[in-house]
Amino acid sequence: MHFLDTAEEELCKDVRSIRKDRLESMLQLSLVTSIASTDAYRDDVGCDLMNCSALDEVLHVISIDGLDKNAKVNWL
C-alpha cells in the first residue's frame, strides 16, 4: 500500500480542508504495511501541511543552498 495512493483523495483537497490527523493515520498504515515496517525509525515519520506549492518549496531550498540566488519564492 503506497501512501500517495491511499491519501490521494485527501491530498486533492484545499490545504485548509485537509485533516492532518487523517493523513497521519494513512501514513502510519502505509508504513506498517510496507517494507518500512521493519525500519527502526518508522514511528518517527510524520507529515506537516504547508501553505505553499511544492515548486515554491523547491525554489526556497535551492535559494538557501545558494545554487540559485535569483530564485523567487512567493510565501503565502
C-alpha positions, 0 to 999 in steps of 0.5 A, a space after each residue: 500500500 503506497 501512501 500517495 495512493 491511499 491519501 490521494 483523495 485527501 491530498 486533492 483537497 484545499 490545504 485548509 480542508 485537509 485533516 492532518 490527523 487523517 493523513 497521519 493515520 494513512 501514513 502510519 498504515 502505509 508504513 506498517 504495511 510496507 517494507 518500512 515496517 521493519 525500519 527502526 525509525 518508522 514511528 518517527 515519520 510524520 507529515 506537516 501541511 504547508 501553505 505553499 506549492 511544492 515548486 515554491 518549496 523547491 525554489 526556497 531550498 535551492 535559494 538557501 543552498 545558494 545554487 540559485 540566488 535569483 530564485 523567487 519564492 512567493 510565501 503565502 
